[in-house]
Amino acid sequence: MEKINLGVIGAGLWGESHARIFSTHPLSNLVAVCDLNKERAAEVAARYGAPKYYENCEKLLEDPDIQAVGIATPDFAHREPFIAACQAGKDILIEKPLATRPEDLEAMREAFLNSKSRVMVDFHSRWNPPFVIVRDDIRAGSIGDVISMYYRLNDRIFVPTQMLSWASKSSIMWFLGSHTIDTLRFFTGSEVKRVYSLSRSEVLTRRGIPVPDVYQSMLEFDDGVIATIENAWIIPDTNPHWNDIKLNVLGSKGMFNLDLTGNQAIERFLEDKSDHPDLLVMPVIHGKYMGFAYESIKDFIEKLVTREEFIAGFEDGYRVSKVVLAVMESALERKPLDVDYS
């Protein structure tokens, strides 16, 4: 079977994950890596066997050998490479969120609608086995009608203070809240119609990062389901994993409780530390890259070949970004707001 030739735009932490899978999947070839930092582009290209590297995404998109691209630039920097990729006729895997500004979001939608590009948004939680089990049971009617949901998805303070140099240009709502909202949409098959959110800014502001520490939000869906979500960027670095994850789904005939924090199935105690090794997100098993964060990238490649519909398409990304914008505006105005999808 003919392989798909792929390029990566943005060679940071997640862009390297794209390169890792593009270079090892049996249905793909990694052709080129692009990053504004030319040395970083060259480093990642060399590490994963890409014959070309660029510091300008337009040059990569002019490459006739490349059929599709992964866009993994920072949250606020998706507009230009996405529009250019649409205009170049490339198929696209783009990291969430689509955009952090309304004008960027609308420009990207126009570019997508005027192109022939196939677009997948990397909401990789849709490949998380516990979440898929919940979604499938909900769709099968196992817990009756969904009545309410609660989802807490928080990050250690290491993420905005050390891991991300651009945290001040994003927020926890863009970085994790977009996953939170999409997961609940995935469960219900319904859209958020109204939000009410509160935020607080103390810890990160004192560290010179002018973004809220936490959002606590209520969502009302078209089908009547109500949900409470919490997204924070300041949990202690002593937390056993990057994320603090708790989820409850209450139905008319049953309930799900999920505690995925720290992958509690394994505890590892060493001389200098104790932790919980990754089982679900990105473990390496017998030298192969496994886990749901990699499975979504693999699925993008496979659906390029089979021409099947993507599990998370452009419209999913567009609607989630609209909800996040409403949540952030609600927190600023301290009042409920309807979500405007127009």
N, C-alpha and C positions, 0 to 999 in steps of 0.2 A: 504494500500500500504506500502511496506517495506521502511523504512527510510535509508538514506545514513549516515554512520558514518564518521565524519570529525574531523580533527585536524588542529590546527593553528600553524604555525611556524613564530615567530616574534610577540611579544605581545605589540608593540607600539601603536600609535594612530590608524593606519589603521588596524593593526592586531586585535585590540579590536573590530573594526567594523565587521571584519570577525566573531569573536567569538559571537558578538551580534546577527548577522543574523543566523549563524549556530545553535545557541541555541534556536531560536524562530521560525524558519521556520517549517511548519508542515511536511516537507519531510526530515528533517535532525536531527541528534543528534550530539551535540558537545561532543567529547570523551576526547580530550586532548589539552593542550596548551603548547607550547614550547617557551622559551626565554633564552638567555644567562644569563640574570638576573633571577635567580631561584625564588627570592621573587616576582618579577613582574609576572612570569609565574603562580605562586601559587595564586596571587591576582586576575588575570584575570580569571583563571580557577574557583576559588571560586565564583566570581561575576556572572558568567554565567552558573554555575552548571556543569562544566566538572569534571568528577571523577578523572582525571589524569593530571599531569603536569610534564614537563621535562625541563632540561637545555641543553640537547643535542638532536639535531634533528634526529640523527641516531637512538637513542633510541625510539623516537616517531615513526619513520618510520618502526621500527621492530615490532610495535604493530599490531597484526593480526586483532584487532577490527576496525582499521582505514582503510577506503576505499579510501579516498581522503583528500587532504590537501589544505589549503590556505597559500601561502607564502607571507608574508608582512614584510620581513626584509628590511633594508635600501637599497636605489637604487643600491649601489655598492656591496651589499652582497647577491645577488640572486643565484650566480653560484653553490655554494656547496649544499645548500638545494634542489635546482631544480634538479641537476644531481642525488643526492641521492634519491630523490622522484621518478624520472624516473626509476632508477635501482631497486627500491623497488616495482615498478608496481602500484604506486598510481596515481589516477587522480589529476590534479593540477589546482588551480586558483592562478595565479601569478600576483602580482602588476607590473605595468609598472615602469620603462623600464625593458626589459628583463635583460640587462646588460649595464654597462658603459664602458667596455673595449672590443676591438675587439676579443681578445683571449678568453674571457669569453663567448662572444656571440657565437662563433664558437663551443666551447666545449659544450655549452648548446644545440645547434642545433644537434650536433652529438648524444648526449644523448637522445634527444627527438626522433630522427629518428630511433634509435636502441631500442626504448622501445615500449610498448603497451599503454602508458599513454595517456589519453586525456587531452589536455591543453587549458585553456582559459586565455587570458591576460585581466586584468581588465581595459580596456579602457572605463570607465563608462560614458564618454560623449556620447557614442552610445545609451545610455538609457535616455538622456536628452530630454524631450518632444519637446522643440523648435527646437533642432537639428534634431530630427527624422522627424518632420514636414517638415523642409527644405530638408532633404535627400529624403523623399518620393515625394515631389513636383518636385524636380530635376529629379528623376527617371521617374516620370509621364510626363515629358516634359513641365511642367507648365510655366517655365521661358525660354524655348528653350534650346539652347546650353549654357553651362556655359562658360563664357569668362574670368572672373577674380574673385579673392576672396581676401579679406583682413580680417585677424583675429588677434586681440590683446588679449592676455591672460597673465596678469601680477599678481604678488603677492605682498602683503604688506611686508615691510622690516622686520616685526616681524617674518616671516617664516624662513629666513636664519639666523637671529641673535638670536632668542629665541626659536622658536618651534623645529627646527632641530639641534641637536647637531652635526650632520654629514654633514652639508651644504658644508663644504670645500671639501668633497669627492664626491660631486655631482655637479650640476649646474642647473640654471633655465631651460636650454634646456632639461635636463633629467627629471626634476621635473614637469614642465608644458609644455615644448616644445613638448614632446612626445605626450601629449594629443592634442596639436594644430595640429601637423602633421597628426595624425590618424584621427582627425575629418574631415580634408580636403580630405583625402583619402576616408573616409566614404561617403562624399558628392559626389565626382566625380566617384568613382569606378575605379580610375586610379592611377598609381604609379608616384612618383616623380623621374624624370630622371636627373635633374640638379639643383644645388643650388648655391646661392651667398649670403654670410652673412658677416656682420660687427658686432663687439662687442666692448664694452667699459668697462673698469675696473677702478673705482675710489672709490666709496662709500664703498663697502664691503671690498675692499683691505685695506682701511684706518682703518677698524674695525678688521683687522686680519683674514679676510675670503678671501683667495686668489682665488676668482672666478669672472667672469664677472658680472657686474650689469645688462646688457641688451644685447640682440641679436636682430638685425633687419635683416631679411632674405627674399630673393626672391626665390620662388620655381617654377620650370617649370615641368609640368606633361606630361606624355606620350601622352595624348590626346590634348595637346596644351594649356590647361588652365594654366594661370599664377597666382601666389598668393604671397602676401606680408604678412609676419607674424612678430609680435613683442612679445618678451617674456622678461620681466624684473622682478627683485627681490627686487626693492627698492622703490616701490610706498609708499607714507606716510601711517602711521598707522591710520591716521584720515580718510582714505578712508572707506566708510560705510560697506564694506564687505571685506572678505579675498582677493577676486579677483577683477581685473578690466577687464571686458569682453566686447569687441565690435566686431561685425562680419558683413561683407557685402559680399553678393554673387551676382554678376552681370551676367545676362544671355542675350541672344540675343532677348528675348521677355519679360523680366521682371527682378525683383531684390528683394532680401531680405535684410533688415537691422535688426540687433538684438543688443539690449543693455541690457545685463543681469546683469550689475554691481549693486550689492546691492539690487536686487529684489525690484525694485522701486514701485511695486504694493502696498506695505505696508510701511508706515513710523511710527515709534514708538517713542514717546517723553516722557521721564521719568524725574524725578527730577535731576538725576545725569548723564544722557546720552541720546542720540538719536541714533536710528539705524534702520535697515531694517531687520526684522525677515526672517529667511530662509524659502523659499517656495518650492525650487526645489531640493536642494542637499541632506539634511538629516533631514527634519522635523519629529517630532513625532506627529502623529495624532491619538487621542483616544487611547493613549498608545501603538500604533503600529509604528514601524520604517518604514518610507516612504522615498520617494525621489530617484533620479536616482542613487546616489552613493550606495544606498542599493539595488536597483532593479537589478543592474548588478550581485551582489553576490547571490541574490535570483535566478536569471536566470541560474547561474552556477549550483546550486543545482537541479533546475527543469530539466535542460538538461542532467544532470547525470542520472536522472530517466527515461526521455523519450528517451534518446540516440540521440536526435537531434543534428545537428551541432551547435557549439558555434558561437555566433555573432561576437566574436573577438578571433581568434585562434592563435596558435603559430606563424604561418607565418606572421600574421599582426604585432605581436610584433617584430619579426625578422626584417621585412622590415622598420618599424618605427625606430628601433635602428640604422639601416644602414643609414637612412636619417639624424638622429641626429648626428651621427659620421661625416658625410660629411659636415653638417652645421658647426660644431665646427672646423673642419679642414679648411674649407673655411674662417672662421673668422680669424684663425691664419695666413693663407697664404695670405689673402686679395685678393682672386681671385676666379672665378667661378670653380666649380668642378662637374663632373659627379658622380652620385651615383652608387657605385659598389655593386651589390646584390649577387655576387658570393661568 
